[in-house]
Structure formats: structure tokens, C-alpha cells
């Protein structure tokens, strides 16, 4: 194995950094990795839902964001961490883990 392989990491962020990313990036994907029922109950505007257990099989749906900013969130921070790692391991470059959906309050 080559040195440095799989050394890229995602970054854990909080609301202030989220707002900055949304203001400074044209193409940002808000990726909700909770289950469909949770997503229907409450979600951040303009987010898409791909449950973490389906993410690997559905990576082609977000291929456009391969070199763009992806902000991942869930309800506890556990699924977003797993999803962020899946994205990094599959070559996505700019992955940010918001963790808890409660960190973000829409204006």
C-alpha cells in the first residue's frame, strides 16, 4: 500500500462554519443520511435524502458533487460520521460532517 493512501479526512463542523460554507460556495450538497420517515418529519431546506445504509449503492446520484462541497447530517451524529467516511473512501474531496441536525437553525 502506498504511503498516504486513505489519509484524507472529512471535517466536523458546527453551525457557524456551515453558514460560511453556504455563503461562500455556489454548489453545496446538504446530504441528510437519516431514514426516509425521519427526513419527511423534518429536514433542512434544499437537502437531499440518501439513508446511510443506501449511500454506497447510490453514490452515482451525487457524483456531480465529487469535487464540490458536501455537508452531511443526521439526528445523532453517528450516521453522518459513517456516511462522511464512505464519501471520503470513495474519492469525494470536500466532505463536512455537521453531525446533529439540531446544530443548524434555519433563518
C-alpha contacts under 8 A as a table, 3 or more apart, distances in Angstrom:
res1	aa1	res2	aa2	distance
1	X	5	X	7.20
2	X	5	X	5.74
4	X	7	X	5.32
5	X	8	X	7.95
6	X	9	X	8.00
6	X	89	X	6.75
8	X	88	X	6.97
9	X	85	X	7.57
9	X	88	X	6.57
9	X	95	X	7.98
10	X	84	X	6.34
10	X	85	X	7.08
10	X	88	X	6.74
10	X	94	X	7.12
10	X	95	X	4.99
10	X	96	X	5.57
10	X	97	X	6.86
11	X	95	X	6.56
11	X	96	X	4.83
11	X	97	X	5.99
12	X	96	X	5.73
12	X	97	X	4.57
12	X	98	X	6.01
12	X	99	X	7.39
13	X	17	X	5.93
13	X	18	X	6.72
13	X	96	X	6.39
13	X	97	X	5.91
13	X	98	X	5.12
13	X	99	X	7.81
14	X	17	X	5.59
14	X	18	X	6.21
14	X	98	X	5.91
14	X	103	X	6.45
14	X	104	X	7.86
15	X	18	X	4.89
15	X	19	X	6.16
15	X	98	X	7.64
15	X	103	X	5.69
15	X	104	X	5.39
15	X	105	X	7.93
16	X	19	X	5.28
16	X	20	X	6.39
17	X	20	X	5.02
17	X	21	X	6.14
18	X	21	X	5.10
18	X	22	X	6.18
18	X	71	X	7.94
18	X	98	X	7.52
19	X	22	X	5.14
19	X	23	X	6.15
20	X	23	X	5.11
20	X	24	X	6.07
21	X	24	X	5.27
21	X	25	X	5.83
21	X	28	X	7.92
22	X	25	X	5.66
22	X	26	X	7.62
22	X	28	X	6.74
23	X	26	X	7.88
25	X	28	X	6.30
25	X	69	X	7.53
27	X	65	X	7.80
27	X	68	X	6.48
27	X	69	X	6.77
28	X	65	X	7.74
28	X	68	X	6.66
28	X	69	X	4.94
28	X	70	X	5.83
28	X	71	X	7.33
29	X	47	X	6.85
29	X	48	X	7.70
29	X	65	X	7.05
29	X	68	X	8.00
29	X	69	X	6.30
29	X	70	X	4.70
29	X	71	X	6.05
30	X	44	X	7.85
30	X	46	X	7.06
30	X	47	X	4.56
30	X	48	X	6.38
30	X	70	X	6.13
30	X	71	X	4.94
30	X	72	X	6.13
30	X	73	X	7.69
31	X	47	X	5.71
31	X	48	X	5.30
31	X	49	X	6.05
31	X	50	X	7.06
31	X	70	X	6.86
31	X	71	X	5.92
31	X	72	X	4.72
31	X	73	X	6.30
32	X	39	X	7.32
32	X	43	X	7.56
32	X	47	X	6.48
32	X	48	X	5.95
32	X	49	X	4.76
32	X	50	X	6.33
32	X	51	X	7.17
32	X	72	X	6.02
32	X	73	X	5.16
32	X	74	X	5.82
33	X	49	X	5.94
33	X	50	X	5.20
33	X	51	X	4.22
33	X	52	X	4.88
33	X	55	X	7.94
33	X	72	X	7.03
33	X	73	X	6.26
33	X	74	X	5.55
33	X	79	X	6.61
33	X	80	X	6.38
33	X	83	X	7.14
34	X	38	X	6.17
34	X	39	X	6.35
34	X	49	X	7.17
34	X	50	X	7.26
34	X	51	X	4.98
34	X	52	X	6.65
34	X	73	X	7.89
34	X	74	X	5.29
34	X	75	X	7.04
34	X	79	X	7.27
35	X	38	X	5.39
35	X	39	X	6.27
35	X	49	X	7.89
35	X	50	X	7.72
35	X	51	X	5.10
35	X	52	X	7.88
36	X	39	X	5.02
36	X	40	X	6.16
36	X	49	X	7.13
36	X	51	X	7.03
37	X	40	X	5.14
37	X	41	X	6.28
38	X	41	X	5.14
38	X	42	X	6.49
39	X	42	X	5.41
39	X	43	X	5.40
39	X	49	X	6.80
40	X	43	X	6.94
43	X	47	X	7.10
44	X	47	X	5.70
44	X	106	X	7.48
50	X	54	X	6.42
50	X	55	X	5.95
50	X	58	X	7.64
51	X	54	X	5.40
51	X	55	X	6.23
52	X	55	X	5.03
52	X	56	X	7.93
52	X	79	X	6.25
52	X	80	X	7.64
52	X	82	X	7.43
52	X	83	X	5.73
53	X	56	X	7.53
54	X	57	X	5.65
54	X	58	X	6.25
55	X	58	X	5.07
55	X	59	X	5.98
55	X	83	X	7.16
55	X	86	X	7.90
56	X	59	X	5.58
56	X	86	X	7.03
57	X	60	X	7.83
58	X	61	X	5.63
58	X	62	X	7.66
59	X	62	X	5.57
59	X	63	X	6.31
60	X	63	X	4.99
61	X	64	X	7.79
62	X	65	X	5.66
62	X	66	X	7.25
63	X	66	X	5.18
64	X	67	X	7.60
64	X	68	X	7.76
65	X	68	X	4.62
65	X	69	X	6.67
65	X	70	X	6.91
65	X	92	X	7.54
66	X	91	X	7.15
66	X	92	X	4.70
66	X	93	X	6.38
66	X	94	X	7.96
67	X	92	X	6.31
67	X	93	X	5.50
67	X	94	X	6.70
68	X	93	X	7.05
68	X	94	X	6.02
69	X	93	X	7.76
69	X	94	X	4.91
69	X	95	X	6.17
69	X	96	X	7.54
70	X	94	X	6.16
70	X	95	X	4.96
70	X	96	X	6.07
71	X	95	X	6.11
71	X	96	X	4.71
71	X	97	X	5.81
71	X	98	X	6.41
72	X	80	X	5.60
72	X	83	X	7.34
72	X	84	X	6.66
72	X	95	X	7.43
72	X	96	X	6.15
72	X	97	X	4.91
72	X	98	X	5.79
72	X	99	X	6.95
73	X	77	X	6.88
73	X	79	X	7.76
73	X	80	X	5.04
73	X	97	X	6.24
73	X	98	X	5.15
73	X	99	X	4.77
73	X	100	X	6.06
73	X	101	X	5.92
74	X	77	X	5.79
74	X	78	X	7.53
74	X	79	X	6.13
74	X	80	X	5.48
74	X	99	X	5.85
74	X	100	X	5.54
74	X	101	X	5.66
75	X	99	X	7.15
75	X	100	X	4.86
75	X	101	X	5.32
75	X	102	X	7.40
76	X	79	X	7.27
76	X	99	X	6.51
76	X	100	X	5.07
76	X	101	X	7.66
77	X	80	X	5.29
77	X	81	X	6.18
77	X	98	X	7.58
77	X	99	X	3.84
77	X	100	X	4.98
78	X	81	X	5.23
78	X	82	X	6.49
78	X	99	X	7.23
79	X	82	X	5.08
79	X	83	X	6.03
80	X	83	X	4.98
80	X	84	X	5.90
80	X	97	X	6.15
80	X	98	X	7.47
80	X	99	X	5.56
81	X	84	X	5.14
81	X	85	X	6.32
81	X	97	X	6.50
81	X	99	X	7.04
82	X	85	X	5.24
82	X	86	X	6.34
83	X	86	X	5.01
83	X	87	X	6.26
84	X	87	X	5.15
84	X	88	X	6.27
84	X	95	X	6.35
84	X	96	X	7.21
84	X	97	X	6.37
85	X	88	X	5.11
85	X	89	X	6.05
86	X	89	X	5.18
86	X	90	X	6.24
87	X	90	X	5.13
87	X	91	X	6.51
87	X	92	X	5.36
87	X	95	X	7.26
88	X	91	X	5.26
88	X	92	X	5.15
88	X	93	X	6.65
88	X	95	X	7.03
89	X	92	X	7.50
92	X	95	X	6.86
98	X	101	X	7.31
98	X	103	X	7.40
99	X	103	X	7.74
100	X	103	X	5.66
101	X	104	X	5.92
102	X	105	X	6.95
